[in-house]
Amino acid sequence: MKQIITLVTILTLALAGGCSSTLSRGSDVEGAGISQLSTSKTDVPAELRLIERNIEQGRARKAGKLVDKWIKKNSESEFMDFALFLKGQALFARKLYYQSFLAYDELLDKYPASTFFSKALYRQADIARLFLSGAKRKIWKFIPINAQTEAISILERIAERWPGSELAATSLMMKADHHFEKEQFLEAQSSYQMVIDSYKNVYNDIADRSAAETPGKGAPPVSYYEQALLGCAKATHNQYRGPDYDTGCLSDAIIRYEQYKLSFPEKARRSGIDQQIALIRQQQAGKEFEIADYYHRTHSSDVARYYWNIIRQGWPETEWAQKAQQKLDESKQN
């Protein structure tokens, strides 16, 4: 049994492809068809064109063997970037997603000026989305393992390779949304903040703010900035675990919600941001009431009255302010 466990541990470090899966949302790849992605050079070797046609016609396994053979024989070719792209496409078509990612990554590392640079990045984003939606890596093509950690790394690399691009923002938003769905709120907050920092200046430079407030209008960076601003506020608020824990995140969440209201007042109204802020203030006052109650129970009446007054003055609209006033009134009678 120990030998089997050791074998599996070693295998998880190997490189393999992902299992079959479908995208949970539409693909972001620019022109999924191979013919749409072909190099613009007119003197492409006939062997590469044949490989391309094989992929188009559903013969990905044959195409993969041909492109591997071509790469070995033509290591100095000016068309190596195209060959690596075709290799990635063939592996992707066979649902060997991680191996496909590695082929694209080799292209990106060795040929950063290639015309296939952005197209390879878009395909890597597709692979990350597949992994996040449940596709597995397969060690030696028969041991499936979770690949969500790899997906996060892929998205981070995309953002690093093409900073400031729409794809970088999309990748960071995918990462943040994944963390949020997994209730990893601190990580989600950090990822949303990266989008905010990247696109804040773009939003500030927009002359027509009304377009940014209108659904379906505004440049994509505005949409990313708005979504990230709201997501960051929600992720910050969701870090609150109850009155027995630190409430620092609540003050931070109010600031972020207020920032969202200032930037997108109409969307804030439709999203019920005022109600969220009211809820947070209830939670803050509730925490202070818990503290006052502790001092009251431990016979520190002066300290308890201090906190009841703080609640009454600082959160007068909450139910806790009413309860604090009742406690103050009772303490005067005793």
Legacy VTK file of the C-alpha trace (Angstrom):
# vtk DataFile Version 3.0
C-alpha trace
ASCII
DATASET POLYDATA
POINTS 334 float
0.000 0.000 0.000
2.843 2.418 0.895
4.411 1.753 -2.496
1.128 2.609 -4.243
0.763 5.841 -2.279
4.346 6.794 -3.080
3.775 6.065 -6.753
0.669 8.259 -6.857
2.540 11.084 -5.104
5.306 10.942 -7.682
2.840 10.769 -10.532
1.063 13.933 -9.419
4.255 15.831 -10.211
4.286 14.611 -13.788
2.893 16.481 -16.739
-0.209 15.146 -18.419
-3.415 16.199 -20.104
-6.866 16.987 -18.781
-9.898 14.783 -19.168
-13.007 15.585 -21.178
-15.036 18.585 -20.120
-17.140 21.358 -21.579
-16.908 25.070 -20.986
-19.285 26.478 -18.434
-19.400 29.716 -20.376
-18.624 30.774 -23.929
-15.021 30.575 -25.081
-12.910 33.714 -25.099
-10.527 32.300 -27.673
-10.133 34.608 -30.655
-11.356 32.526 -33.577
-11.553 28.958 -32.345
-11.188 27.553 -35.863
-7.634 26.657 -36.893
-8.002 28.281 -40.312
-8.799 31.598 -38.621
-5.578 31.370 -36.632
-3.199 30.485 -39.455
-0.006 32.423 -39.952
-0.109 35.274 -42.422
3.123 34.147 -44.060
2.572 32.832 -47.568
5.492 30.407 -47.663
4.390 28.154 -44.825
5.818 24.639 -45.263
3.386 22.209 -46.837
3.850 19.820 -43.906
2.475 22.392 -41.459
-0.477 23.112 -43.728
-1.181 19.377 -43.823
-1.036 19.240 -40.014
-3.394 22.183 -39.878
-5.895 20.435 -42.165
-5.716 17.259 -40.094
-6.700 19.205 -36.982
-9.522 20.931 -38.852
-10.825 17.585 -40.060
-10.798 15.969 -36.619
-7.622 13.922 -36.956
-5.885 15.443 -33.949
-3.932 12.318 -32.975
-2.396 12.049 -36.440
-1.707 15.777 -36.467
0.060 15.506 -33.119
2.402 12.801 -34.378
3.175 14.766 -37.525
3.884 18.026 -35.719
6.159 16.320 -33.158
8.133 14.793 -36.020
8.339 18.125 -37.831
9.553 19.966 -34.717
12.366 17.454 -34.190
13.516 17.797 -37.798
13.217 21.598 -38.071
14.429 22.991 -34.755
15.846 26.160 -36.385
12.857 26.910 -38.607
11.348 30.379 -38.673
7.952 28.663 -38.482
8.612 27.006 -35.138
6.114 29.297 -33.411
3.416 28.127 -35.820
4.403 24.511 -35.240
4.179 24.914 -31.476
0.799 26.551 -31.849
-0.415 23.635 -33.956
0.956 21.235 -31.359
-1.077 22.999 -28.700
-4.163 22.886 -30.877
-3.787 19.170 -31.561
-3.396 18.374 -27.873
-6.333 20.612 -26.984
-8.507 18.821 -29.528
-7.614 15.540 -27.796
-8.593 17.073 -24.442
-5.033 16.790 -23.183
-5.398 20.258 -21.749
-2.338 20.541 -19.535
-0.023 19.200 -22.234
-1.671 21.703 -24.566
-0.962 24.480 -22.064
2.721 23.481 -21.983
2.977 23.665 -25.778
1.496 27.160 -25.783
3.768 28.124 -22.898
6.840 27.046 -24.850
5.674 29.235 -27.714
5.178 32.203 -25.367
8.562 31.728 -23.686
10.608 31.321 -26.854
8.719 33.557 -29.281
7.209 36.536 -27.398
7.077 38.558 -30.635
5.129 35.868 -32.485
1.861 36.666 -34.209
0.468 33.746 -32.216
1.316 35.310 -28.851
-2.143 36.643 -28.009
-3.889 33.653 -29.565
-1.887 31.246 -27.414
-2.743 33.284 -24.318
-6.438 33.215 -25.153
-6.261 29.439 -25.532
-4.494 29.155 -22.179
-7.336 31.148 -20.634
-9.699 28.619 -22.165
-7.740 25.801 -20.522
-7.856 27.551 -17.152
-11.605 27.949 -17.473
-11.959 24.247 -18.235
-9.945 23.326 -15.167
-11.981 25.661 -12.965
-15.187 24.120 -14.293
-14.077 20.618 -13.306
-11.831 19.195 -16.022
-9.085 16.997 -14.579
-5.454 16.517 -15.394
-4.583 12.896 -16.078
-1.278 11.458 -14.938
-0.128 9.029 -17.606
-3.598 9.409 -19.129
-5.364 7.245 -16.537
-5.051 8.883 -13.077
-7.305 11.973 -12.876
-6.345 14.741 -10.465
-7.873 18.104 -9.656
-6.385 20.938 -11.708
-7.915 24.037 -10.112
-4.585 25.016 -8.553
-2.992 24.836 -11.999
-5.835 26.970 -13.358
-5.095 29.745 -10.868
-1.403 29.652 -11.804
-2.269 29.826 -15.500
-4.469 32.870 -14.971
-1.747 34.612 -12.966
0.802 33.937 -15.713
-1.526 35.341 -18.353
-1.908 38.573 -16.384
1.875 38.796 -15.974
2.584 38.145 -19.648
0.067 40.700 -20.977
-0.443 43.321 -18.248
-3.136 45.925 -18.803
-4.849 43.911 -21.538
-8.502 42.961 -21.587
-7.471 39.316 -21.301
-5.387 40.088 -18.205
-8.425 41.663 -16.560
-10.617 38.735 -17.613
-8.080 36.303 -16.139
-7.863 38.170 -12.834
-11.660 38.352 -12.635
-11.906 34.604 -13.287
-9.414 34.013 -10.494
-11.249 36.347 -8.101
-14.670 34.884 -8.910
-13.335 31.374 -8.324
-11.990 32.329 -4.895
-15.287 34.013 -4.048
-17.315 30.949 -5.058
-15.028 28.790 -2.899
-15.572 31.234 0.010
-11.893 32.150 -0.031
-12.793 35.759 0.564
-9.382 37.146 1.483
-7.892 35.779 -1.753
-10.901 37.066 -3.694
-10.485 40.546 -2.219
-6.822 40.602 -3.227
-7.585 39.519 -6.795
-10.400 42.036 -7.235
-8.090 44.751 -5.890
-5.539 43.931 -8.593
-8.171 44.650 -11.253
-9.182 47.869 -9.486
-5.584 49.077 -9.349
-5.042 48.215 -13.026
-8.152 49.963 -14.366
-8.765 52.834 -11.972
-6.898 55.317 -14.162
-8.736 54.093 -17.258
-12.067 54.719 -15.544
-10.977 58.135 -14.267
-10.017 59.178 -17.796
-13.466 58.429 -19.214
-15.233 61.626 -20.172
-18.733 60.210 -20.548
-19.522 58.781 -17.118
-23.188 58.373 -18.076
-22.159 55.745 -20.633
-20.335 53.869 -17.914
-23.540 53.830 -15.873
-25.690 52.590 -18.782
-26.057 48.788 -19.105
-24.413 47.494 -22.271
-22.352 50.648 -22.770
-18.865 51.706 -21.841
-15.500 50.220 -22.705
-14.675 46.772 -21.265
-12.199 48.225 -18.738
-15.080 50.162 -17.187
-17.050 46.952 -16.823
-14.092 45.180 -15.215
-13.487 48.087 -12.843
-17.139 48.198 -11.803
-17.411 44.443 -11.274
-14.148 44.316 -9.349
-15.102 47.267 -7.156
-18.362 45.592 -6.158
-16.768 42.154 -5.841
-14.040 43.546 -3.605
-16.615 45.131 -1.288
-18.595 41.894 -1.067
-15.481 39.784 -0.484
-14.379 42.147 2.277
-17.795 42.029 3.947
-17.936 38.245 3.754
-14.743 37.957 5.772
-16.796 38.855 8.850
-17.336 35.691 10.911
-19.561 37.008 13.679
-19.454 39.110 16.866
-16.915 36.793 18.494
-14.321 37.761 15.879
-12.549 40.900 14.695
-14.768 43.483 12.988
-12.072 45.399 11.106
-13.298 44.034 7.801
-16.695 45.675 8.381
-15.288 49.199 8.406
-13.243 48.349 5.335
-16.339 46.971 3.579
-18.302 50.185 4.233
-15.497 52.235 2.700
-15.503 50.007 -0.386
-19.280 50.110 -0.733
-19.205 53.907 -0.411
-16.540 54.040 -3.105
-18.778 51.948 -5.350
-21.732 54.265 -4.662
-19.633 57.290 -5.569
-18.406 55.772 -8.817
-21.621 54.021 -9.912
-24.576 55.647 -8.100
-27.308 54.206 -10.316
-25.941 50.668 -10.238
-25.440 51.008 -6.493
-29.102 51.921 -6.095
-30.225 48.937 -8.160
-27.855 46.613 -6.287
-29.133 47.610 -2.853
-25.823 48.958 -1.599
-27.501 51.186 0.991
-29.147 48.103 2.471
-25.775 46.351 2.631
-24.239 49.293 4.449
-27.177 49.326 6.874
-26.622 45.616 7.546
-22.939 46.208 8.252
-23.765 48.999 10.693
-26.132 46.624 12.481
-23.296 44.110 12.711
-20.883 46.718 14.047
-23.345 47.867 16.686
-24.077 44.253 17.599
-20.383 43.643 18.227
-20.195 46.686 20.525
-23.294 45.511 22.382
-21.632 42.132 22.964
-18.657 43.942 24.509
-20.929 46.059 26.721
-22.808 42.960 27.813
-19.557 41.263 28.799
-18.586 44.152 31.067
-22.095 44.275 32.486
-21.935 40.577 33.377
-18.514 41.001 34.989
-19.818 43.884 37.107
-17.829 46.593 35.320
-20.839 48.870 35.118
-18.978 52.055 34.214
-17.316 50.408 31.221
-20.621 48.857 30.156
-22.321 52.269 30.255
-19.468 53.696 28.212
-20.122 51.166 25.429
-23.892 51.609 25.573
-23.393 55.332 25.038
-21.020 54.660 22.171
-23.677 52.489 20.512
-26.421 55.046 21.063
-24.341 57.853 19.578
-22.481 55.988 16.850
-25.255 53.760 15.483
-28.491 55.600 16.451
-30.551 54.052 13.617
-29.942 50.447 14.668
-31.951 48.194 16.938
-28.865 47.920 19.150
-29.071 51.636 19.912
-32.570 51.097 21.305
-31.366 48.167 23.398
-28.414 50.216 24.625
-30.753 53.023 25.689
-32.867 50.533 27.609
-29.745 49.262 29.392
-28.744 52.807 30.275
-32.183 53.537 31.657
-32.099 50.352 33.754
-28.639 51.153 35.094
-29.892 54.545 36.374
-32.636 52.843 38.313
-30.209 50.481 40.063
LINES 1 335
334 0 1 2 3 4 5 6 7 8 9 10 11 12 13 14 15 16 17 18 19 20 21 22 23 24 25 26 27 28 29 30 31 32 33 34 35 36 37 38 39 40 41 42 43 44 45 46 47 48 49 50 51 52 53 54 55 56 57 58 59 60 61 62 63 64 65 66 67 68 69 70 71 72 73 74 75 76 77 78 79 80 81 82 83 84 85 86 87 88 89 90 91 92 93 94 95 96 97 98 99 100 101 102 103 104 105 106 107 108 109 110 111 112 113 114 115 116 117 118 119 120 121 122 123 124 125 126 127 128 129 130 131 132 133 134 135 136 137 138 139 140 141 142 143 144 145 146 147 148 149 150 151 152 153 154 155 156 157 158 159 160 161 162 163 164 165 166 167 168 169 170 171 172 173 174 175 176 177 178 179 180 181 182 183 184 185 186 187 188 189 190 191 192 193 194 195 196 197 198 199 200 201 202 203 204 205 206 207 208 209 210 211 212 213 214 215 216 217 218 219 220 221 222 223 224 225 226 227 228 229 230 231 232 233 234 235 236 237 238 239 240 241 242 243 244 245 246 247 248 249 250 251 252 253 254 255 256 257 258 259 260 261 262 263 264 265 266 267 268 269 270 271 272 273 274 275 276 277 278 279 280 281 282 283 284 285 286 287 288 289 290 291 292 293 294 295 296 297 298 299 300 301 302 303 304 305 306 307 308 309 310 311 312 313 314 315 316 317 318 319 320 321 322 323 324 325 326 327 328 329 330 331 332 333
